[in-house]
Amino acid sequence: MSFRILARGWLVLALLAAASPAQEPAPQPEAPPDETGAEAGAEVPAASDIDEILEGEEEVLQGAGYTYDPSTRRDPFKSLLAATDRPQLRGPRPEGIPGLLIDEIDLTGIFQTPRGFVAQVQASNKEKSYLLREGDQLYDGDVIRITRREVVFKQIVNDPTALKPFREVVKKLSA
């Protein structure tokens, strides 16, 4: 038997059960059932009504007619364990310190000057080194603090699953 025939049979039985009165006044002689198995005098839905109901159920089962728009919220169907895609950076990066990415630099030295500490960093993809001071802006973050042994960066994170739009990155001077 196909799914439609079984579904129609169950639907007819459910409608018949709902249409029967709660209390029967007196037993009446039974009328011979017709070919659908329903008694004479019972209200039987039209075949077009049953087809319409079944089509609606099929749409629900197939997922048709339902869409999900996460808007600014995290997509609940995306795994939290999967690695997030690295955000695409807009346009060409500027030259010098404003074009450096925090993940691409290596800390090579820290110097103490009368105006405070200065960190010397080298870009891993370039042969140049740069001097950083507190407050300098890099392409994806800022220099927050420089101490004798480390530099603390505030890196901007474009991850909708993150609680904060930034993270602290600490680069330590190797001994």
Backbone as a chain_set.jsonl record, in Angstrom:
{"seq": "MSFRILARGWLVLALLAAASPAQEPAPQPEAPPDETGAEAGAEVPAASDIDEILEGEEEVLQGAGYTYDPSTRRDPFKSLLAATDRPQLRGPRPEGIPGLLIDEIDLTGIFQTPRGFVAQVQASNKEKSYLLREGDQLYDGDVIRITRREVVFKQIVNDPTALKPFREVVKKLSA", "coords": {"N": [[0.836, -1.179, 0.0], [0.408, 2.236, -0.655], [1.712, 5.314, 0.713], [-0.154, 7.399, 0.581], [-2.651, 6.092, 0.458], [-2.755, 4.766, 2.917], [-2.608, 7.003, 4.6], [-4.96, 8.35, 3.908], [-6.849, 6.488, 4.771], [-6.391, 6.485, 7.567], [-6.982, 9.142, 8.091], [-9.692, 9.278, 7.397], [-10.757, 7.526, 9.304], [-10.101, 8.948, 11.637], [-11.603, 11.277, 11.303], [-14.141, 10.19, 11.317], [-14.285, 9.208, 13.909], [-14.184, 11.601, 15.336], [-16.532, 12.774, 14.48], [-18.531, 11.245, 15.523], [-21.169, 11.153, 17.921], [-20.895, 12.1, 21.414], [-22.507, 10.841, 23.316], [-24.617, 8.265, 22.645], [-27.994, 8.229, 21.819], [-29.851, 6.09, 21.442], [-29.534, 2.751, 20.381], [-29.503, 2.324, 16.922], [-30.677, 0.607, 14.042], [-28.083, -0.794, 12.135], [-26.778, 0.593, 9.2], [-25.874, -0.616, 6.005], [-22.378, -0.58, 5.361], [-20.686, 1.646, 3.094], [-18.412, 1.55, 0.233], [-16.139, 2.845, 1.254], [-16.023, 2.185, 3.847], [-17.35, 3.68, 5.639], [-20.21, 4.484, 7.615], [-23.62, 4.797, 6.53], [-25.072, 7.973, 6.426], [-23.167, 9.142, 8.044], [-20.988, 11.915, 8.155], [-18.823, 12.359, 5.574], [-15.715, 13.509, 4.577], [-14.989, 15.344, 1.591], [-13.169, 14.091, -1.233], [-11.425, 15.924, -2.346], [-10.891, 17.625, -0.193], [-9.454, 15.937, 1.483], [-7.233, 15.407, -0.136], [-6.12, 17.979, -0.213], [-5.401, 18.355, 2.464], [-3.489, 16.32, 2.74], [-1.548, 17.185, 0.912], [-0.676, 19.492, 2.198], [0.482, 18.322, 4.466], [2.561, 16.927, 3.252], [4.119, 19.056, 2.291], [5.007, 20.12, 4.702], [6.514, 17.968, 5.691], [8.518, 17.859, 3.773], [9.791, 20.201, 4.162], [9.121, 22.422, 2.753], [7.966, 25.74, 2.373], [8.937, 26.783, 4.723], [11.29, 28.912, 6.098], [14.41, 30.06, 7.465], [15.624, 32.888, 8.975], [18.417, 34.137, 10.263], [19.138, 36.717, 10.905], [20.836, 38.955, 12.856], [21.644, 37.155, 14.649], [23.382, 34.209, 15.889], [23.663, 31.365, 13.775], [21.796, 28.628, 14.627], [22.111, 26.133, 13.559], [24.66, 25.81, 12.735], [27.765, 24.395, 13.484], [29.393, 24.849, 16.602], [31.855, 23.907, 17.096], [33.251, 23.79, 14.755], [35.843, 25.265, 12.825], [36.078, 28.76, 12.569], [35.616, 30.726, 9.676], [38.231, 32.604, 8.253], [37.982, 36.065, 8.296], [37.387, 37.987, 5.366], [39.603, 40.404, 4.278], [39.221, 43.835, 3.62], [40.053, 45.323, 0.625], [43.361, 46.558, -0.474], [46.094, 46.409, 1.818], [47.425, 49.074, 3.802], [50.723, 50.613, 3.68], [53.462, 50.061, 5.949], [53.164, 50.295, 9.566], [50.294, 50.517, 9.938], [49.394, 48.574, 8.151], [50.009, 46.071, 9.112], [49.261, 42.787, 10.275], [48.282, 41.359, 13.353], [48.7, 38.634, 13.831], [50.704, 38.082, 12.046], [53.112, 39.14, 12.839], [56.315, 39.101, 14.493], [57.74, 39.343, 17.674], [60.711, 40.953, 18.291], [62.285, 42.49, 19.949], [62.44, 44.618, 22.912], [62.631, 47.895, 24.011], [63.654, 50.318, 26.441], [62.789, 53.627, 26.744], [63.059, 57.181, 27.419], [60.443, 58.038, 27.082], [58.903, 55.819, 27.574], [58.207, 52.287, 26.961], [59.3, 50.679, 23.939], [58.484, 48.552, 21.316], [60.094, 46.269, 19.172], [59.189, 44.846, 16.186], [58.911, 42.296, 13.691], [57.708, 41.782, 10.489], [56.398, 38.776, 9.327], [56.143, 38.146, 6.648], [57.639, 40.004, 5.361], [60.775, 41.739, 5.016], [61.261, 43.753, 6.718], [61.577, 45.626, 9.77], [59.706, 47.009, 12.466], [58.987, 49.695, 14.749], [57.012, 49.747, 17.569], [54.693, 51.564, 19.561], [52.771, 52.162, 22.554], [49.338, 52.437, 21.87], [49.566, 52.545, 19.116], [48.072, 51.811, 15.959], [47.251, 48.862, 14.307], [46.479, 46.857, 11.388], [44.446, 45.039, 12.109], [43.927, 45.606, 14.783], [44.992, 47.093, 17.965], [47.844, 48.405, 19.802], [47.994, 47.777, 23.113], [49.44, 47.622, 25.573], [52.83, 47.77, 26.606], [55.349, 46.007, 28.144], [58.328, 45.077, 30.033], [58.785, 42.453, 29.158], [56.74, 41.681, 27.388], [54.196, 42.302, 24.844], [50.974, 43.57, 24.604], [48.153, 43.152, 22.651], [45.091, 44.384, 21.302], [42.964, 42.69, 19.529], [40.722, 42.898, 16.837], [37.845, 40.991, 16.378], [35.97, 39.37, 13.999], [33.687, 37.631, 14.532], [30.599, 36.238, 14.824], [29.845, 34.486, 16.817], [31.352, 35.014, 19.001], [31.568, 36.381, 22.292], [32.64, 38.881, 22.872], [33.64, 41.598, 20.767], [36.348, 41.646, 20.362], [39.677, 40.425, 21.131], [42.306, 39.708, 23.442], [45.678, 39.618, 22.6], [48.743, 38.306, 23.417], [52.107, 38.827, 22.994], [55.128, 37.451, 23.732], [58.472, 38.193, 24.687], [61.071, 36.233, 23.634], [63.388, 34.41, 25.62]], "CA": [[0.0, 0.0, 0.0], [1.191, 3.464, -0.698], [1.573, 6.213, 1.85], [-1.394, 8.173, 0.437], [-3.817, 5.253, 0.783], [-2.75, 4.589, 4.369], [-2.918, 8.282, 5.231], [-6.388, 8.604, 3.698], [-7.597, 5.584, 5.655], [-6.291, 6.977, 8.947], [-7.686, 10.407, 8.162], [-11.127, 8.987, 7.391], [-11.09, 6.966, 10.61], [-10.025, 10.013, 12.634], [-12.759, 12.15, 11.105], [-15.333, 9.461, 11.754], [-14.277, 9.151, 15.37], [-14.499, 12.934, 15.833], [-17.894, 13.119, 14.102], [-19.513, 10.453, 16.265], [-21.617, 11.873, 19.113], [-20.321, 11.64, 22.682], [-23.466, 9.895, 23.895], [-25.584, 7.799, 21.655], [-29.286, 8.156, 22.49], [-30.383, 4.732, 21.417], [-28.968, 2.03, 19.239], [-30.329, 2.254, 15.724], [-30.212, -0.477, 13.183], [-26.912, -0.405, 11.357], [-26.917, 0.648, 7.753], [-24.717, -1.287, 5.398], [-21.297, 0.357, 5.05], [-20.374, 1.781, 1.675], [-17.095, 1.006, -0.093], [-15.067, 3.47, 2.039], [-16.06, 1.64, 5.199], [-18.084, 4.603, 6.492], [-21.626, 4.157, 7.725], [-24.504, 5.721, 5.838], [-25.521, 9.04, 7.314], [-22.01, 9.797, 8.646], [-20.464, 12.929, 7.259], [-17.532, 11.947, 5.036], [-15.129, 14.643, 3.869], [-14.809, 15.16, 0.159], [-11.828, 13.627, -1.61], [-10.573, 17.09, -2.582], [-10.455, 18.101, 1.119], [-8.417, 15.015, 1.963], [-6.035, 15.653, -0.944], [-5.56, 19.255, 0.221], [-4.757, 18.124, 3.762], [-2.292, 15.51, 2.511], [-0.541, 18.025, 0.262], [-0.116, 20.343, 3.249], [1.37, 17.501, 5.291], [3.761, 16.638, 2.47], [4.939, 20.268, 2.291], [5.644, 20.22, 6.014], [7.532, 16.927, 5.789], [9.614, 18.164, 2.855], [10.417, 21.448, 4.577], [8.705, 23.517, 1.883], [7.142, 26.73, 3.043], [9.55, 27.243, 5.969], [12.642, 29.433, 5.946], [14.989, 30.572, 8.704], [16.437, 34.073, 8.784], [19.071, 34.362, 11.547], [19.319, 38.152, 11.105], [22.163, 39.185, 13.442], [21.926, 36.114, 15.636], [24.165, 33.061, 15.452], [22.872, 30.312, 13.163], [21.83, 27.505, 15.562], [22.399, 24.896, 12.853], [26.087, 25.791, 12.427], [28.5, 23.825, 14.605], [30.277, 25.736, 17.348], [33.174, 23.285, 17.131], [33.916, 23.984, 13.471], [36.686, 26.452, 12.79], [35.439, 29.886, 11.903], [36.33, 31.166, 8.482], [38.975, 33.845, 8.448], [37.261, 37.125, 7.594], [38.039, 38.558, 4.197], [40.014, 41.764, 4.548], [38.756, 44.725, 2.564], [41.003, 46.101, -0.154], [44.793, 46.386, -0.19], [46.523, 46.931, 3.121], [48.359, 50.212, 3.689], [52.135, 50.345, 3.971], [53.944, 50.374, 7.289], [52.518, 49.734, 10.752], [48.847, 50.335, 9.769], [49.107, 47.435, 7.289], [50.444, 44.822, 9.741], [48.317, 41.942, 11.005], [48.861, 40.932, 14.628], [49.147, 37.242, 13.727], [51.836, 37.969, 11.124], [54.325, 39.792, 13.322], [57.113, 38.434, 15.523], [58.371, 40.294, 18.592], [62.158, 40.702, 18.278], [62.967, 43.22, 21.016], [61.738, 45.672, 23.642], [63.591, 48.884, 24.478], [63.105, 51.317, 27.342], [63.183, 54.984, 26.37], [62.516, 58.135, 28.393], [58.988, 58.177, 26.878], [58.255, 54.534, 27.828], [58.745, 51.131, 26.239], [59.102, 50.577, 22.491], [58.658, 47.159, 20.892], [60.541, 46.059, 17.804], [58.528, 43.673, 15.604], [59.258, 42.02, 12.304], [56.623, 41.14, 9.747], [56.872, 37.466, 8.877], [56.161, 38.063, 5.184], [58.477, 41.091, 4.854], [62.09, 41.755, 5.632], [61.372, 45.007, 7.455], [61.156, 45.616, 11.164], [58.993, 48.23, 12.82], [58.961, 50.033, 16.162], [55.645, 49.99, 18.02], [54.476, 52.212, 20.851], [51.408, 52.002, 23.056], [48.365, 53.246, 21.141], [49.685, 52.384, 17.663], [47.001, 51.015, 15.352], [47.603, 47.928, 13.261], [45.349, 46.63, 10.481], [43.353, 44.322, 12.778], [43.906, 45.839, 16.221], [45.774, 48.184, 18.556], [48.806, 48.071, 20.851], [47.399, 48.214, 24.387], [50.419, 47.778, 26.648], [54.164, 47.201, 26.387], [56.122, 45.873, 29.38], [59.707, 44.619, 29.781], [58.865, 41.112, 28.559], [55.634, 41.332, 26.497], [53.36, 43.318, 24.215], [49.576, 43.15, 24.618], [47.38, 43.724, 21.556], [43.634, 44.2, 21.306], [42.671, 42.294, 18.154], [39.305, 42.928, 16.478], [37.406, 39.675, 15.925], [34.704, 39.411, 13.254], [33.056, 36.337, 14.75], [29.317, 36.469, 15.483], [29.66, 33.585, 17.958], [32.156, 35.5, 20.121], [30.848, 37.249, 23.209], [33.215, 40.217, 22.738], [34.102, 41.815, 19.393], [37.806, 41.717, 20.342], [40.376, 39.512, 22.035], [43.655, 40.148, 23.786], [46.763, 38.765, 22.119], [49.98, 38.642, 24.112], [53.341, 38.324, 22.358], [56.196, 37.536, 24.722], [59.829, 38.232, 24.211], [61.737, 34.965, 23.948], [64.547, 34.632, 26.461]], "C": [[0.878, 1.239, 0.0], [0.881, 4.326, 0.525], [0.252, 6.98, 1.789], [-2.618, 7.352, 0.841], [-3.904, 5.051, 2.289], [-3.151, 5.875, 5.073], [-4.392, 8.614, 5.08], [-7.232, 7.749, 4.63], [-7.583, 6.076, 7.09], [-7.047, 8.292, 9.112], [-9.196, 10.199, 8.201], [-11.553, 8.434, 8.744], [-11.074, 8.038, 11.698], [-11.217, 10.954, 12.511], [-14.045, 11.479, 11.559], [-15.406, 9.412, 13.275], [-14.65, 10.512, 15.952], [-15.952, 13.297, 15.554], [-18.933, 12.332, 14.896], [-19.905, 11.187, 17.537], [-21.021, 11.251, 20.374], [-21.233, 10.618, 23.343], [-24.459, 9.509, 22.812], [-26.929, 7.624, 22.353], [-29.844, 6.738, 22.538], [-29.782, 4.015, 20.231], [-29.976, 1.974, 18.097], [-29.823, 1.109, 14.875], [-29.091, 0.031, 12.288], [-27.243, -0.426, 9.876], [-25.695, -0.033, 7.155], [-23.634, -0.268, 5.039], [-21.089, 0.451, 3.542], [-18.933, 1.339, 1.438], [-15.958, 1.661, 0.666], [-15.028, 2.943, 3.455], [-16.811, 2.55, 6.139], [-19.552, 4.206, 6.509], [-22.443, 5.18, 6.957], [-24.976, 6.759, 6.839], [-24.374, 9.747, 7.999], [-21.449, 10.789, 7.638], [-19.05, 12.546, 6.841], [-16.952, 13.142, 4.285], [-14.951, 14.316, 2.395], [-13.368, 14.778, -0.126], [-10.891, 14.807, -1.839], [-10.061, 17.673, -1.259], [-9.321, 17.238, 1.651], [-7.131, 15.238, 1.191], [-5.345, 16.952, -0.515], [-4.82, 19.107, 1.549], [-3.464, 17.345, 3.576], [-1.191, 16.312, 1.83], [0.11, 18.953, 1.283], [0.835, 19.573, 4.148], [2.654, 17.183, 4.552], [4.675, 17.852, 2.409], [5.687, 20.412, 3.608], [6.769, 19.194, 6.13], [8.729, 17.213, 4.9], [10.334, 19.449, 3.24], [10.028, 22.615, 3.696], [7.841, 24.483, 2.685], [7.724, 27.225, 4.348], [10.964, 27.714, 5.665], [13.102, 29.975, 7.288], [15.881, 31.752, 8.367], [17.1, 34.409, 10.116], [19.264, 35.834, 11.881], [20.716, 38.379, 11.676], [22.532, 38.129, 14.468], [22.779, 35.008, 15.022], [23.227, 32.013, 14.864], [22.932, 29.083, 14.069], [22.157, 26.175, 14.886], [23.864, 24.785, 12.459], [26.853, 25.334, 13.664], [29.387, 24.869, 15.273], [31.704, 25.195, 17.376], [33.946, 23.48, 15.836], [34.715, 25.275, 13.516], [35.97, 27.564, 12.046], [36.284, 30.283, 10.7], [37.033, 32.478, 8.78], [38.268, 34.944, 7.663], [38.067, 37.667, 6.428], [38.355, 40.021, 4.496], [39.663, 42.632, 3.341], [39.933, 45.451, 1.92], [42.461, 45.834, 0.19], [45.149, 47.021, 1.151], [47.484, 48.099, 2.909], [49.788, 49.782, 4.04], [52.436, 50.679, 5.429], [53.141, 49.703, 8.386], [51.01, 49.567, 10.559], [48.469, 49.131, 8.89], [49.496, 46.096, 7.878], [49.281, 44.096, 10.406], [49.004, 41.433, 12.262], [49.408, 39.512, 14.535], [50.39, 37.084, 12.859], [53.126, 38.604, 11.64], [54.98, 38.961, 14.415], [57.789, 39.515, 16.366], [59.861, 39.97, 18.658], [62.899, 41.46, 19.378], [62.07, 44.248, 21.664], [62.805, 46.588, 24.232], [62.897, 49.867, 25.399], [63.675, 52.669, 26.949], [62.65, 55.935, 27.443], [60.998, 58.313, 28.263], [58.249, 56.866, 27.12], [58.886, 53.42, 27.007], [58.388, 51.211, 24.756], [59.382, 49.128, 22.111], [59.105, 47.115, 19.441], [59.913, 44.765, 17.307], [58.985, 43.522, 14.165], [58.082, 41.305, 11.662], [57.154, 39.839, 9.167], [56.937, 37.366, 7.361], [57.012, 39.165, 4.553], [59.815, 41.055, 5.569], [62.322, 43.045, 6.411], [61.01, 44.784, 8.912], [60.581, 46.996, 11.477], [59.075, 48.438, 14.323], [57.535, 50.417, 16.54], [55.647, 50.665, 19.375], [53.047, 51.951, 21.29], [50.488, 52.961, 22.302], [48.48, 53.142, 19.635], [48.578, 51.476, 17.146], [47.571, 50.155, 14.237], [46.353, 47.672, 12.42], [44.172, 45.957, 11.186], [43.348, 44.5, 14.289], [44.794, 46.99, 16.64], [46.784, 47.622, 19.543], [48.256, 48.656, 22.149], [48.482, 48.541, 25.406], [51.736, 47.123, 26.235], [54.868, 47.189, 27.737], [57.521, 45.386, 29.018], [59.766, 43.319, 28.988], [57.777, 40.803, 27.537], [54.937, 42.565, 25.931], [51.944, 42.762, 24.171], [48.833, 43.917, 23.521], [45.894, 43.483, 21.816], [43.247, 43.957, 19.854], [41.162, 42.28, 17.919], [38.941, 41.58, 15.875], [36.06, 39.834, 15.224], [34.033, 38.051, 13.327], [31.734, 36.553, 15.474], [29.075, 35.564, 16.682], [30.432, 34.055, 19.188], [31.324, 36.441, 20.994], [31.332, 38.695, 23.107], [33.684, 40.395, 21.294], [35.622, 41.935, 19.286], [38.373, 40.628, 21.251], [41.765, 40.077, 22.307], [44.661, 39.129, 23.28], [48.04, 39.254, 22.795], [51.138, 38.005, 23.374], [54.466, 38.552, 23.344], [57.549, 37.527, 24.047], [60.51, 36.922, 24.59], [63.06, 35.247, 24.655], [65.84, 34.319, 25.802]], "O": [[1.957, 1.259, 0.592], [-0.079, 4.088, 1.257], [-0.391, 7.19, 2.817], [-3.522, 7.869, 1.497], [-4.982, 5.149, 2.874], [-3.934, 5.855, 6.022], [-5.015, 9.107, 6.021], [-8.209, 8.223, 5.209], [-8.615, 6.091, 7.76], [-7.675, 8.529, 10.144], [-9.898, 10.872, 8.955], [-12.592, 8.825, 9.276], [-11.931, 8.04, 12.581], [-11.777, 11.379, 13.522], [-14.931, 12.126, 12.118], [-16.483, 9.56, 13.854], [-15.359, 10.577, 16.956], [-16.55, 14.054, 16.318], [-20.101, 12.72, 14.933], [-19.045, 11.791, 18.179], [-20.69, 10.066, 20.413], [-20.75, 9.621, 23.881], [-25.054, 10.364, 22.157], [-27.005, 6.941, 23.374], [-30.261, 6.266, 23.596], [-29.548, 4.622, 19.186], [-31.141, 1.623, 18.286], [-28.668, 0.698, 14.988], [-29.149, 1.14, 11.758], [-27.899, -1.339, 9.375], [-24.614, -0.02, 7.743], [-23.935, 0.786, 4.479], [-21.285, -0.518, 2.809], [-18.296, 0.807, 2.347], [-14.875, 1.078, 0.726], [-14.085, 3.229, 4.193], [-16.915, 2.246, 7.327], [-20.07, 3.658, 5.536], [-21.997, 6.31, 6.758], [-25.249, 6.428, 7.992], [-24.562, 10.855, 8.501], [-21.436, 10.538, 6.433], [-18.17, 12.423, 7.693], [-17.631, 13.727, 3.441], [-14.785, 13.158, 2.012], [-12.462, 15.099, 0.643], [-9.696, 14.712, -1.56], [-8.932, 18.16, -1.196], [-8.346, 17.749, 2.202], [-6.051, 15.257, 1.78], [-4.117, 17.011, -0.463], [-3.741, 19.669, 1.732], [-2.449, 17.674, 4.19], [-0.015, 16.132, 2.146], [1.32, 19.174, 1.235], [1.874, 20.096, 4.551], [3.728, 17.168, 5.155], [5.895, 17.699, 2.468], [6.861, 20.783, 3.627], [7.855, 19.515, 6.612], [9.851, 16.843, 5.245], [11.392, 19.748, 2.686], [10.56, 23.711, 3.873], [7.083, 24.077, 3.565], [7.079, 28.016, 5.036], [11.745, 26.992, 5.045], [12.284, 30.308, 8.147], [16.798, 31.625, 7.556], [16.432, 34.914, 11.019], [19.529, 36.168, 13.035], [21.699, 38.021, 11.027], [23.596, 38.193, 15.084], [22.884, 34.888, 13.801], [22.133, 31.791, 15.382], [24.016, 28.534, 14.268], [22.45, 25.193, 15.567], [24.274, 23.765, 11.904], [26.615, 25.832, 14.765], [30.045, 25.666, 14.605], [32.649, 25.936, 17.648], [35.17, 23.348, 15.82], [34.32, 26.248, 14.158], [35.334, 27.332, 11.018], [37.511, 30.181, 10.72], [36.497, 33.346, 9.468], [37.984, 34.767, 6.478], [39.29, 37.787, 6.507], [37.482, 40.781, 4.915], [39.796, 42.209, 2.193], [40.712, 46.114, 2.604], [42.765, 44.994, 1.037], [44.575, 48.034, 1.554], [48.26, 48.109, 1.954], [50.011, 48.721, 4.622], [51.742, 51.481, 6.053], [52.512, 48.668, 8.164], [50.473, 48.544, 10.985], [47.309, 48.718, 8.899], [49.335, 45.07, 7.216], [48.421, 44.722, 11.025], [50.192, 41.11, 12.23], [50.462, 39.216, 15.097], [51.062, 36.055, 12.931], [54.135, 38.6, 10.935], [54.322, 38.229, 15.154], [58.339, 40.479, 15.833], [60.243, 38.86, 19.029], [64.031, 41.107, 19.708], [61.084, 44.699, 21.081], [63.755, 46.129, 24.867], [61.734, 50.218, 25.2], [64.89, 52.835, 26.835], [61.863, 55.519, 28.293], [60.338, 58.695, 29.23], [57.043, 56.813, 26.884], [59.961, 53.587, 26.431], [57.339, 51.728, 24.371], [60.386, 48.549, 22.526], [58.571, 47.826, 18.589], [60.077, 43.712, 17.922], [59.389, 44.485, 13.513], [57.533, 40.352, 12.215], [58.238, 39.809, 8.584], [57.717, 36.571, 6.836], [57.095, 39.249, 3.328], [59.958, 40.411, 6.608], [63.463, 43.385, 6.726], [60.244, 43.881, 9.25], [60.92, 47.996, 10.845], [59.215, 47.48, 15.083], [56.927, 51.29, 15.921], [56.487, 50.381, 20.228], [52.206, 51.56, 20.481], [50.808, 54.135, 22.117], [47.585, 53.602, 18.925], [48.194, 50.505, 17.798], [48.272, 50.637, 13.347], [45.287, 48.213, 12.712], [43.019, 46.272, 10.893], [42.828, 43.648, 15.01], [45.284, 47.758, 15.813], [46.619, 46.516, 20.058], [48.074, 49.867, 22.272], [48.455, 49.602, 26.03], [51.753, 46.067, 25.602], [54.976, 48.221, 28.399], [57.863, 45.291, 27.84], [60.706, 43.108, 28.221], [57.854, 39.773, 26.867], [55.058, 43.68, 26.44], [51.73, 41.624, 23.755], [48.87, 45.146, 23.461], [45.505, 42.51, 22.462], [43.204, 44.886, 19.047], [40.413, 41.712, 18.714], [39.625, 41.08, 14.982], [35.118, 40.377, 15.802], [33.831, 37.395, 12.305], [31.73, 37.003, 16.62], [28.189, 35.842, 17.49], [30.203, 33.561, 20.292], [30.489, 37.196, 20.497], [30.54, 39.628, 23.239], [34.09, 39.42, 20.661], [36.134, 42.29, 18.224], [37.653, 40.001, 22.028], [42.319, 40.826, 21.501], [44.514, 37.928, 23.504], [48.375, 40.438, 22.756], [51.156, 36.794, 23.153], [54.736, 39.682, 23.749], [57.739, 36.935, 22.984], [60.516, 36.55, 25.763], [63.76, 36.204, 24.327], [66.897, 34.467, 26.415]]}, "num_chains": 1, "name": "protein.A"}
